[in-house]
Amino acid sequence: MDYCSLNDKQKKELLHRKYVKNQLSFAEIARQVGTYANRVRRDASKLGIEIRSRSDAAKIALDSGRSKHPTEGKSHSEQTKLKIS
């Protein structure tokens, strides 16, 4: 599929299906269609698709296993706990 040759209606359908329903990131969509993430983001904005906030995107990435929680499973040493208190 050549993303650049799609018309606006086809792009909107593709982005709605992948970004809204499947909750893929712009980078993942871009990789699948053979373009770059910012082009996909700009098209989504132009076509009226609401772009997720950073916190919403991070939550989806954590829930889907796409990224790992930065502090999960880590703990402070006893010495650090004493310094904090």
N, C-alpha and C positions, 0 to 999 in steps of 0.2 A: 504494500500500500504506500502510495506517495502522498504524504500529508500535504505538501504544497499544492498539489493539483486538486484537492478537495474544495468544494464551494463552501460558503459560510454555513449553509444548512447542514451539510454533511459533517463539518467540523464541530458544530454545536451538538449534533447527535452523538458523535464520537466522544467528545469531552464530557457530555452529560453522563453517558454510559460508564466511562472509565473513571472520571473524577468524582462525580456525585454518587453514583450507585455502587461502583466497585471500590471507591475510596483510595484510588491510586494517587501517588504524588505526581507533580508535573514532570519531575525527572524520570520517573518510571514510564509515564506515558510517552515522553519524548524518545526514550530508548526504544520503545516498541514501534513507534512510527517513523523513526529515523530522522529526527531533528533535534533541536536543543530546547532545554526546559523553559527558557525565557520566552521563546516564540510561542510555546503552548500557553504559558501564563498570560501573555499579552492577548492572544486570541480569546482565551476564556473571559478575560476582562471585557474585551470589545464585544463579545457575543452575549454579555449579560449574565454569565455564570458567576455566582458569588464565590469569591476566593476565601478559603479558610484562614483563620487567624493562626499565628504561630503556635499558640497553645493548643488549639484544636488539632492542628497538623501533628504536633508532638504526641498528643493523646492517642490519635489514630495509629501513629507509628509504633507506640509502645504496646497498644492493644493487639495489633496485628503481628507483633514480633519482628517488625522491620528494623527496630532499633532497641537497644538495651538500656534500661534505666541506669543513669550514671552512678547512683549511690546505693542501689539495692544490694543487700548482702555484705556491705562494708560496715565496719564499726570503728569507733575510736579506741585507741589504746587506753589503759588505765591512767597512764601518765598524762595524756591529752585531756581526759575527763577531769582530772584534778586541776589542770591549768584552766580549763573552761569554768569550773566552779569557783 
